Amino acid sequence: MINLSSPSNTAEILKKYNFNFQKKYGQNFLIDANILEKIMAAADISKEDCVLEIGPGIGTMTQYLSQRAGEVIAVEIDKNLIPILSDTLSDCSNVTIINEDVLKVDLKKLAEEKNGGNPVKIVANLPYYITTPIIMGLFESGVPLKSITVMVQKEVAERMQVGPGTKDYGALSLAVQYYARPEVICDVPPSCFIPRPGVGSAVICLERYEQPPVFVENEKKMFSVIRAAFNQRRKTLVNALANASLGIAKEAVLNALEKQNLSLTIRGEALSLKQFAQLTNELP
């Protein structure tokens, strides 16, 4: 098996297949064995695990996963990479390659078929332009998950773990922290990829909670409130919610804030996840 974490071997494979990078797919292939080992350690892969890899590229990380996991399902959108993957993963009998857009795949059904409906682990070097839709789709679709260990843009990783009162705090922070415990594993410089991206990257592990850390009667309603609060983050929470077509009167928001002993001029960016949950429970 050709070692793809070597830059020269990666270049050789790309040349062999005359592969052209597709900017629309955000393709940046990882070529650093040290970072790959850190991803494997963070994801804590064992032969008991079924792993879903999103965007395997030429199969660099897939090879590492295959050696450690019981089964690997690799979903790749670019049809031009399928012949390359068939070559680089020819010795990996426990890998299934699916040529699909991961946002259109029924991952819950896939987990049922491949892992008997038991929780799977997600490991990926995610295309930066669709990081948030993929992560939120994984949480919201009901896919049984143990953890998500992914490479993302550094500022997105930071956004996932920050708390109230910081400039990066927002709807993504709250959503991720409702479903999982985020931990940034390491920073990854552009030099670790072919081609080099224009921004820094980071590996983050999201360990799925068995139960959310806060109680909310209606999750969908809470996330509507959160989105409304951050869509107009410079406005007071009262005005942001009243202007958001949620069908919530300004008086109802004021009453809910009073019950929580919160300032009537507070902004959404100052509320914790627990406070958003409590506020939602108080709203009609």
PLY file of the C-alpha trace (Angstrom):
ply
format ascii 1.0
element vertex 284
property float x
property float y
property float z
element edge 283
property int vertex1
property int vertex2
end_header
0.00 0.00 0.00
1.43 3.37 -1.04
1.97 5.71 1.92
-0.12 8.76 0.98
0.94 10.86 3.96
4.19 11.40 2.05
4.01 14.58 -0.09
6.01 12.93 -2.89
3.70 9.89 -2.99
0.64 12.13 -3.04
2.12 14.11 -5.91
2.88 10.85 -7.74
-0.71 9.62 -7.45
-2.12 12.97 -8.58
0.19 12.94 -11.58
-0.62 9.31 -12.42
-4.32 10.11 -12.70
-3.80 13.61 -14.10
-6.02 14.87 -11.29
-7.12 18.50 -11.26
-8.25 20.04 -7.97
-11.84 21.24 -7.95
-12.15 24.56 -6.17
-15.94 24.11 -5.89
-15.33 21.08 -3.65
-12.79 22.84 -1.41
-10.18 20.15 -1.97
-7.05 20.34 0.19
-5.38 16.97 0.80
-3.61 16.36 4.12
0.05 15.27 3.77
1.29 15.27 7.37
1.59 11.91 9.15
1.93 13.58 12.57
-1.43 15.33 12.20
-3.05 12.11 10.96
-1.83 10.30 14.08
-3.27 13.07 16.27
-6.65 12.73 14.52
-6.62 8.95 15.07
-5.76 9.39 18.75
-8.47 12.02 19.27
-11.11 9.89 17.54
-10.00 6.87 19.62
-10.67 4.41 16.79
-10.79 0.68 17.55
-11.88 -2.48 15.72
-15.24 -2.12 17.49
-15.95 1.08 15.57
-17.79 1.80 12.36
-16.41 5.07 10.99
-17.98 7.42 8.46
-15.42 9.51 6.61
-16.67 12.54 4.70
-14.54 13.61 1.75
-11.76 10.98 1.69
-9.97 12.69 -1.22
-7.31 10.28 -2.48
-7.66 8.06 0.61
-4.85 9.32 2.84
-6.82 9.34 6.10
-8.95 6.41 4.92
-5.86 4.18 4.99
-5.23 5.13 8.63
-8.88 4.51 9.51
-8.95 1.16 7.73
-6.02 -0.11 9.81
-7.75 0.81 13.07
-11.55 0.53 12.57
-13.81 -2.45 12.07
-15.52 -0.82 9.11
-15.10 2.45 7.20
-17.68 4.13 4.96
-16.12 6.85 2.82
-18.48 9.31 1.12
-16.85 11.24 -1.74
-18.70 13.73 -3.97
-16.07 14.03 -6.73
-16.48 11.21 -9.28
-12.95 11.88 -10.57
-11.56 10.62 -7.25
-13.34 7.26 -7.33
-10.79 5.52 -9.63
-7.97 6.88 -7.44
-9.66 5.62 -4.27
-10.19 2.20 -5.87
-6.43 2.11 -6.45
-5.13 3.54 -3.15
-7.59 1.52 -1.05
-7.36 -1.73 -3.03
-5.88 -3.53 0.01
-8.50 -2.13 2.42
-11.23 -4.78 2.46
-13.16 -3.07 5.26
-13.73 0.18 3.31
-16.90 1.00 1.36
-16.69 3.95 -1.04
-19.87 5.88 -1.82
-19.82 8.45 -4.63
-22.47 10.87 -3.31
-23.01 14.32 -1.84
-23.00 13.68 1.92
-25.74 16.31 2.38
-28.05 14.15 0.24
-27.20 10.76 1.76
-29.57 9.19 4.29
-26.88 8.72 6.93
-29.32 7.35 9.49
-30.27 4.57 7.06
-26.60 3.99 6.26
-25.77 3.58 9.95
-28.64 1.11 10.24
-27.41 -0.94 7.29
-23.69 -0.87 8.09
-23.70 -0.82 11.90
-27.06 -2.19 12.98
-28.20 1.28 14.03
-25.43 1.51 16.64
-23.57 4.81 17.04
-20.90 5.56 14.44
-17.86 7.83 14.62
-17.40 10.62 12.09
-13.87 11.49 10.99
-13.24 13.99 8.21
-11.14 16.68 6.65
-14.18 18.82 5.90
-14.52 21.20 2.95
-14.55 24.58 4.67
-17.39 26.03 2.61
-19.92 23.51 3.92
-18.54 22.73 7.39
-21.52 24.13 9.30
-24.27 22.49 7.17
-22.53 19.12 7.49
-22.03 19.29 11.26
-25.52 20.60 11.95
-26.98 18.04 9.55
-25.25 15.25 11.46
-26.64 16.44 14.79
-30.16 17.28 13.61
-30.81 14.28 11.36
-30.88 11.78 14.19
-27.81 9.86 12.98
-26.59 7.75 15.93
-23.23 9.31 16.81
-20.44 8.63 19.27
-18.24 11.50 18.19
-17.25 13.81 15.35
-13.52 14.42 14.84
-12.92 16.84 12.01
-10.46 19.21 10.41
-12.06 22.63 9.97
-11.04 26.23 9.46
-9.34 27.42 12.65
-11.79 30.26 13.30
-14.73 27.85 12.97
-13.17 25.50 15.52
-12.77 28.44 17.90
-16.37 29.49 17.30
-17.61 26.05 18.31
-16.13 26.16 21.81
-16.39 29.80 22.95
-18.84 31.14 25.51
-21.04 34.24 25.98
-19.60 37.71 25.58
-16.95 36.84 22.99
-17.03 38.09 19.39
-16.96 34.54 17.97
-19.88 33.36 20.11
-22.99 32.67 18.06
-25.63 30.21 16.92
-23.03 27.61 15.91
-21.39 27.76 19.36
-24.71 27.13 21.08
-25.84 24.39 18.73
-22.58 22.44 18.99
-22.48 22.82 22.79
-26.09 21.63 23.09
-25.29 18.37 21.31
-21.65 17.74 22.19
-18.58 18.58 24.24
-16.13 20.36 21.92
-12.35 20.11 22.31
-9.78 21.60 19.95
-7.05 19.00 19.52
-4.41 20.90 17.55
-3.80 23.69 15.07
-2.77 22.71 11.54
-0.77 25.14 9.35
-1.39 25.48 5.58
1.91 23.69 4.86
0.29 20.38 5.89
-1.89 20.32 2.77
-1.71 20.03 -1.01
-2.65 22.57 -2.27
-2.06 24.96 0.62
-5.27 26.61 1.85
-5.30 30.36 2.43
-6.27 29.98 6.09
-5.14 28.07 9.16
-6.93 24.90 10.19
-7.63 23.02 13.40
-8.72 19.55 14.44
-11.70 19.53 16.78
-13.39 16.60 18.50
-17.09 16.82 19.34
-18.02 14.13 21.84
-21.77 13.57 21.62
-23.75 13.92 24.84
-26.10 11.07 25.73
-28.42 13.76 27.05
-28.16 17.52 26.35
-26.65 19.49 29.26
-29.76 21.70 29.55
-33.49 21.00 29.55
-35.66 22.62 26.91
-39.25 21.69 26.14
-38.96 22.42 22.41
-35.51 22.17 20.77
-36.70 23.53 17.43
-38.21 26.57 19.11
-35.02 27.22 21.09
-32.87 27.19 17.95
-35.33 29.55 16.22
-34.92 31.92 19.17
-31.12 31.57 19.05
-30.95 32.23 15.30
-33.19 35.28 15.67
-31.01 36.62 18.50
-27.82 36.37 16.44
-29.28 37.42 13.10
-29.48 40.90 14.64
-26.83 40.52 17.31
-26.33 44.28 17.82
-29.99 44.70 18.78
-31.39 43.98 22.21
-32.83 40.50 22.56
-36.31 41.98 22.95
-36.13 43.81 19.62
-34.34 40.97 17.80
-37.04 38.45 18.75
-39.93 40.84 18.20
-38.65 41.63 14.68
-38.00 38.01 13.71
-41.46 36.84 12.59
-41.55 34.22 15.35
-45.01 35.25 16.45
-43.65 36.31 19.85
-44.85 39.63 21.19
-42.37 42.07 22.71
-44.31 41.95 26.00
-43.84 38.17 26.19
-40.07 38.51 25.78
-39.95 41.22 28.47
-41.92 39.02 30.87
-39.65 36.04 30.21
-36.53 38.13 30.84
-37.99 39.48 34.08
-38.70 35.94 35.32
-35.03 35.12 34.81
-33.88 38.36 36.47
-32.15 39.39 33.25
-31.74 42.96 32.03
-34.51 44.05 29.68
-31.84 45.55 27.40
-29.64 42.44 27.26
-28.36 41.18 23.91
-28.46 37.57 22.80
-24.66 37.33 22.77
-24.67 37.68 26.57
-26.90 34.65 27.24
-25.54 31.18 28.01
-27.02 27.99 26.57
-28.82 27.37 29.86
-30.33 30.87 29.79
-31.52 30.43 26.20
-33.17 27.15 27.23
-34.86 28.76 30.22
-35.97 31.73 28.15
-37.47 29.44 25.50
-39.37 27.51 28.15
-40.89 30.77 29.41
-41.93 32.06 25.97
-45.46 31.33 24.67
0 1
1 2
2 3
3 4
4 5
5 6
6 7
7 8
8 9
9 10
10 11
11 12
12 13
13 14
14 15
15 16
16 17
17 18
18 19
19 20
20 21
21 22
22 23
23 24
24 25
25 26
26 27
27 28
28 29
29 30
30 31
31 32
32 33
33 34
34 35
35 36
36 37
37 38
38 39
39 40
40 41
41 42
42 43
43 44
44 45
45 46
46 47
47 48
48 49
49 50
50 51
51 52
52 53
53 54
54 55
55 56
56 57
57 58
58 59
59 60
60 61
61 62
62 63
63 64
64 65
65 66
66 67
67 68
68 69
69 70
70 71
71 72
72 73
73 74
74 75
75 76
76 77
77 78
78 79
79 80
80 81
81 82
82 83
83 84
84 85
85 86
86 87
87 88
88 89
89 90
90 91
91 92
92 93
93 94
94 95
95 96
96 97
97 98
98 99
99 100
100 101
101 102
102 103
103 104
104 105
105 106
106 107
107 108
108 109
109 110
110 111
111 112
112 113
113 114
114 115
115 116
116 117
117 118
118 119
119 120
120 121
121 122
122 123
123 124
124 125
125 126
126 127
127 128
128 129
129 130
130 131
131 132
132 133
133 134
134 135
135 136
136 137
137 138
138 139
139 140
140 141
141 142
142 143
143 144
144 145
145 146
146 147
147 148
148 149
149 150
150 151
151 152
152 153
153 154
154 155
155 156
156 157
157 158
158 159
159 160
160 161
161 162
162 163
163 164
164 165
165 166
166 167
167 168
168 169
169 170
170 171
171 172
172 173
173 174
174 175
175 176
176 177
177 178
178 179
179 180
180 181
181 182
182 183
183 184
184 185
185 186
186 187
187 188
188 189
189 190
190 191
191 192
192 193
193 194
194 195
195 196
196 197
197 198
198 199
199 200
200 201
201 202
202 203
203 204
204 205
205 206
206 207
207 208
208 209
209 210
210 211
211 212
212 213
213 214
214 215
215 216
216 217
217 218
218 219
219 220
220 221
221 222
222 223
223 224
224 225
225 226
226 227
227 228
228 229
229 230
230 231
231 232
232 233
233 234
234 235
235 236
236 237
237 238
238 239
239 240
240 241
241 242
242 243
243 244
244 245
245 246
246 247
247 248
248 249
249 250
250 251
251 252
252 253
253 254
254 255
255 256
256 257
257 258
258 259
259 260
260 261
261 262
262 263
263 264
264 265
265 266
266 267
267 268
268 269
269 270
270 271
271 272
272 273
273 274
274 275
275 276
276 277
277 278
278 279
279 280
280 281
281 282
282 283
